[in-house]
Amino acid sequence: MAKKKEKALSLQVLGDLIADISMRLPHFPVQARDIHRLSYMEVGPGGACNVAIMAARFGLRVGGLGEVGDDGFGLVVREGLKREGVDVAHLIVTPEADTPVAGVVVDRSGEPGYLGYRGSLKVRKFHDDWTAPIQSTDALFADGWAEYPEVPAMLLHGFEIARAAKVPTFFDPGPGNPDVDNAWMLDAMERSQVVLVNRREGKRVTGKEEDEAIVKELQGRGAQLILLKRGEEGLLVARGKERFSSPGFDVKARDATGAGDSLAGAVVYGVLNELPFEKLAVLANAVGAAKVQKLGTGHNMPTLKEIAAVLQANGYKPGDYLPEF
């Protein structure tokens, strides 16, 4: 069972606090001049906001560190995070700036395509107001969706502050940005205690093909705990010489968008609450399985009840994995 704490553990999420426009199409490809009826559309917080929301649903005290514009999408991010109990006191709102937006288009197979708008944010250096929240938190999370060339240095500086304060850092490279040299991600991994990566990302950042080779390369970079996401095959979790392979749950996937983000929020919760190795992997798989059954991102991250239902349907006791069960 998860450890009980008198005071809720905390997480700060640094960067990639953007808006999502989620749409469901009948099919791909979409050609110019085609007209398609959408069966679903929603605007809400996206990007690393998904991790923040999932962690908050697990009962962590979560704060967002980053920048949005004073436009309508910035309002969607700020109000959406506040609605989920995420602290936005240190979220910078820049006048006359446009908030980055991801257009997420999903077809019947559940696989998303992304249309990215980078916006016009102005903060290009790590902001001094973010130092104290990082130093006083229990964990720091960042991902590799760098909208601007200056973002990697900003995130790495935040990781250095966390390391000096002995705050564990969690990093998920994501697909990266084709306009930014993604070699910086290896530097981020060297500064991270926990690395979450899927096979494609692992191959890209390490140059290795096999799962074990990817894990060993990341361990050589300094990561203490590695979660290799293998899609329907589930997770490979590695720490030192320990390996644990947890198969994925058999569910009907409707939308894979945000599955990795929901898993990241669960992993932060599990690591901070010292869940045993195997239970951490099972919980992460259950959260991902709960998410892919739901459309959209942001407010559509899975609830604890939905995660409990997945666990119970697969023979696990929710009370061994979740708070409040």
C-alpha positions in Angstrom: 0.0 0.0 0.0 1.2 3.5 -0.7 2.8 5.2 2.3 0.7 7.7 4.2 2.2 11.1 4.6 1.0 13.8 7.1 1.8 16.5 4.5 1.1 16.0 0.8 4.2 15.5 -1.3 4.9 18.1 -4.0 5.9 18.4 -7.6 6.9 21.3 -9.8 6.4 21.0 -13.6 8.8 23.2 -15.5 8.0 24.3 -19.0 5.7 23.1 -21.9 2.5 24.5 -20.2 0.5 24.9 -23.4 -3.1 24.5 -24.8 -4.4 21.6 -26.8 -7.1 21.5 -29.4 -8.2 17.9 -29.6 -10.1 16.7 -32.7 -11.3 13.3 -33.8 -11.4 12.6 -37.6 -13.0 9.8 -39.4 -9.7 8.8 -41.1 -6.3 10.0 -42.4 -5.1 11.3 -44.7 -6.7 14.7 -45.0 -6.3 16.3 -48.4 -6.5 20.0 -49.2 -10.1 21.0 -50.0 -11.5 17.9 -48.2 -14.3 18.5 -45.8 -14.6 16.1 -42.8 -17.1 16.1 -39.9 -15.4 16.0 -36.5 -16.9 13.5 -34.0 -15.1 15.2 -31.1 -13.4 18.5 -30.4 -12.3 20.1 -27.2 -9.9 22.9 -26.1 -8.1 22.6 -22.8 -4.7 22.6 -21.1 -2.1 20.3 -22.8 1.6 19.4 -23.0 3.1 19.0 -19.5 -0.1 20.3 -18.0 -1.3 16.7 -18.5 1.4 15.5 -16.1 0.6 18.2 -13.6 -3.1 17.3 -13.7 -2.5 13.6 -13.3 -0.1 14.1 -10.4 -2.7 16.4 -8.7 -5.3 13.7 -9.1 -3.0 11.4 -7.1 -3.0 13.9 -4.3 0.3 15.6 -4.9 0.7 19.4 -4.4 1.6 20.5 -7.9 2.8 23.8 -9.2 3.5 25.0 -12.8 6.6 26.9 -13.7 6.6 28.5 -17.1 5.1 31.2 -19.3 1.8 31.7 -21.2 0.5 34.7 -23.2 -2.4 36.9 -22.1 -4.5 35.5 -24.9 -7.5 33.2 -24.8 -5.3 30.0 -24.9 -3.2 31.3 -22.0 -6.5 31.8 -20.1 -7.4 28.2 -20.9 -4.1 27.0 -19.5 -4.3 29.1 -16.3 -7.9 28.4 -15.5 -7.7 24.8 -16.5 -4.7 24.2 -14.1 -6.4 26.0 -11.3 -9.6 24.0 -11.8 -7.5 20.9 -11.2 -5.8 22.2 -8.1 -2.5 23.1 -9.7 -0.8 26.2 -8.3 -0.2 28.8 -11.0 1.3 31.5 -8.8 4.6 31.3 -10.5 3.2 31.0 -14.0 4.3 34.1 -16.0 1.6 35.8 -18.1 3.2 37.9 -20.8 1.2 40.8 -22.3 0.7 40.6 -26.1 2.2 37.2 -26.3 0.6 34.2 -28.0 0.5 30.9 -26.0 1.8 27.8 -27.8 -0.9 25.4 -29.0 -0.9 21.8 -30.1 -3.6 20.7 -32.6 -4.1 17.0 -31.8 -5.9 15.2 -34.6 -6.9 11.6 -33.9 -8.5 9.1 -36.3 -10.5 5.9 -35.5 -7.3 3.9 -34.8 -6.6 6.2 -31.8 -3.2 7.4 -32.9 -2.6 11.1 -32.9 -1.1 13.5 -35.3 0.2 16.9 -34.1 0.0 20.4 -35.5 2.2 22.7 -33.5 1.9 26.4 -33.1 4.9 27.8 -31.2 3.3 31.1 -30.2 5.3 34.2 -29.4 6.5 33.8 -25.8 9.1 36.2 -24.5 10.9 34.6 -21.6 14.2 33.2 -22.9 16.1 32.6 -19.6 15.4 30.8 -16.4 13.3 33.1 -14.2 14.6 33.8 -10.7 11.1 33.4 -9.3 11.2 29.7 -10.2 14.3 29.0 -8.0 12.6 28.8 -4.6 9.7 26.6 -5.7 12.2 24.1 -7.2 14.4 24.1 -4.1 11.5 23.5 -1.8 9.6 20.8 -3.8 9.8 17.0 -3.5 10.2 16.5 -7.3 10.8 18.3 -10.5 9.5 17.2 -13.9 10.3 18.5 -17.4 9.9 17.1 -20.9 11.6 17.6 -24.2 8.9 19.6 -26.1 11.2 22.6 -26.5 9.3 25.3 -28.5 12.3 27.6 -28.7 16.1 27.2 -29.0 16.6 28.8 -25.6 14.3 26.3 -23.7 16.9 23.5 -23.3 19.3 25.8 -21.4 16.4 27.0 -19.2 15.3 23.4 -18.3 18.9 22.3 -17.7 19.4 25.2 -15.3 16.3 24.2 -13.4 17.6 20.6 -13.2 20.9 21.9 -11.8 19.1 23.9 -9.1 17.1 20.7 -8.2 20.3 18.6 -8.1 22.0 21.1 -5.8 18.9 21.0 -3.5 18.8 17.2 -3.6 15.4 17.3 -5.3 14.8 14.2 -7.6 14.3 15.1 -11.2 12.1 13.3 -13.7 12.6 13.7 -17.5 10.6 12.5 -20.5 12.2 13.5 -23.8 9.1 13.1 -26.0 9.6 13.4 -29.7 11.5 16.6 -29.4 11.5 19.6 -31.8 12.9 19.2 -35.3 14.0 22.9 -35.2 16.1 22.4 -32.1 19.3 20.3 -31.7 18.0 17.5 -29.5 21.5 16.5 -28.3 20.6 18.5 -25.2 18.3 15.7 -24.1 21.3 13.5 -23.1 22.5 16.4 -20.9 19.0 16.4 -19.3 19.2 12.7 -18.7 22.5 13.0 -17.0 20.8 15.4 -14.6 17.8 13.1 -14.0 17.2 10.5 -11.5 14.2 9.1 -13.4 13.9 8.9 -17.2 10.7 7.9 -19.0 11.2 7.1 -22.7 9.5 5.1 -25.4 11.3 2.8 -27.8 11.4 5.3 -30.7 12.7 8.1 -28.4 15.2 5.7 -26.8 16.6 4.7 -30.2 16.8 8.3 -31.3 18.7 9.7 -28.2 21.0 6.8 -27.6 21.6 5.4 -31.1 20.9 1.9 -29.8 18.3 -0.6 -31.2 17.7 -3.2 -28.5 15.8 -2.5 -25.3 18.6 -3.6 -23.0 21.2 -1.5 -25.0 19.0 1.6 -24.6 18.6 1.0 -20.9 22.4 0.5 -20.4 23.2 3.6 -22.3 20.8 5.7 -20.3 22.2 4.2 -17.1 25.6 5.1 -18.2 24.4 8.7 -18.5 23.5 8.6 -14.8 19.7 7.8 -14.7 18.9 5.7 -11.6 15.5 4.6 -12.6 14.4 4.0 -16.2 10.9 3.3 -17.5 11.0 2.1 -21.1 7.5 2.4 -22.6 6.8 -0.4 -25.1 3.3 0.3 -26.2 1.0 -2.7 -26.0 3.8 -4.7 -24.6 3.8 -2.6 -21.4 6.8 -1.4 -19.5 10.4 -2.4 -18.9 11.6 -0.9 -15.6 15.3 -0.8 -14.8 17.3 0.2 -11.7 20.9 -0.9 -11.5 21.0 -4.6 -12.4 17.3 -5.1 -11.6 14.8 -5.5 -14.5 11.1 -5.9 -14.3 8.9 -6.3 -17.3 5.2 -5.5 -16.8 2.9 -6.5 -19.6 0.3 -3.9 -20.8 -3.4 -4.3 -20.0 -5.7 -5.4 -22.8 -8.1 -2.5 -23.3 -9.9 -0.9 -26.3 -7.8 2.1 -27.2 -9.7 5.1 -28.4 -7.1 7.8 -28.1 -3.4 7.4 -27.2 -2.9 11.2 -26.8 -1.6 12.0 -23.3 -1.1 8.3 -22.3 2.6 8.9 -21.7 1.8 12.1 -19.7 -0.6 10.3 -17.5 1.9 7.5 -16.9 4.5 10.2 -15.9 2.2 11.7 -13.3 1.6 8.2 -11.9 5.4 7.5 -11.8 6.1 10.7 -9.9 3.5 9.7 -7.3 4.7 6.1 -7.1 8.4 7.0 -6.7 7.7 9.7 -4.1 5.6 7.3 -2.1 8.2 4.6 -2.4 6.0 2.0 -4.1 7.8 -1.3 -4.6 9.4 -1.8 -8.0 6.8 -4.1 -9.4 3.8 -2.1 -8.1 5.2 1.0 -9.7 5.2 -0.7 -13.1 1.7 -2.2 -12.7 0.3 1.2 -11.6 1.9 3.0 -14.5 0.5 0.5 -17.0 -3.0 0.8 -15.4 -2.9 4.6 -15.7 -1.9 4.4 -19.3 -4.6 1.8 -20.0 -7.2 4.0 -18.3 -6.2 7.0 -20.4 -6.3 5.4 -23.8 -9.9 4.5 -23.3 -10.8 8.3 -23.0 -10.8 11.0 -25.7 -8.7 14.1 -25.4 -6.2 15.4 -22.9 -6.1 17.9 -20.0 -9.3 17.5 -18.0 -9.7 14.1 -19.6 -6.8 12.5 -17.8 -8.1 9.4 -16.0 -9.6 9.6 -12.5 -8.6 7.4 -9.6 -11.9 5.5 -10.0 -11.1 4.8 -13.6 -7.6 3.6 -12.8 -9.0 1.5 -9.9 -11.5 -0.1 -12.4 -8.6 -1.2 -14.7 -6.6 -2.6 -11.8 -9.6 -4.5 -10.4 -10.6 -5.9 -13.8 -7.1 -7.3 -14.1 -7.0 -9.0 -10.7 -5.2 -6.3 -8.6 -6.4 -4.6 -5.4 -6.7 -0.9 -6.0 -5.9 -0.2 -2.3 -2.4 -1.6 -2.9 -1.7 1.1 -5.5 -3.9 4.1 -5.0 -4.6 6.7 -2.4 -8.1 6.8 -0.9 -8.8 3.1 -1.9 
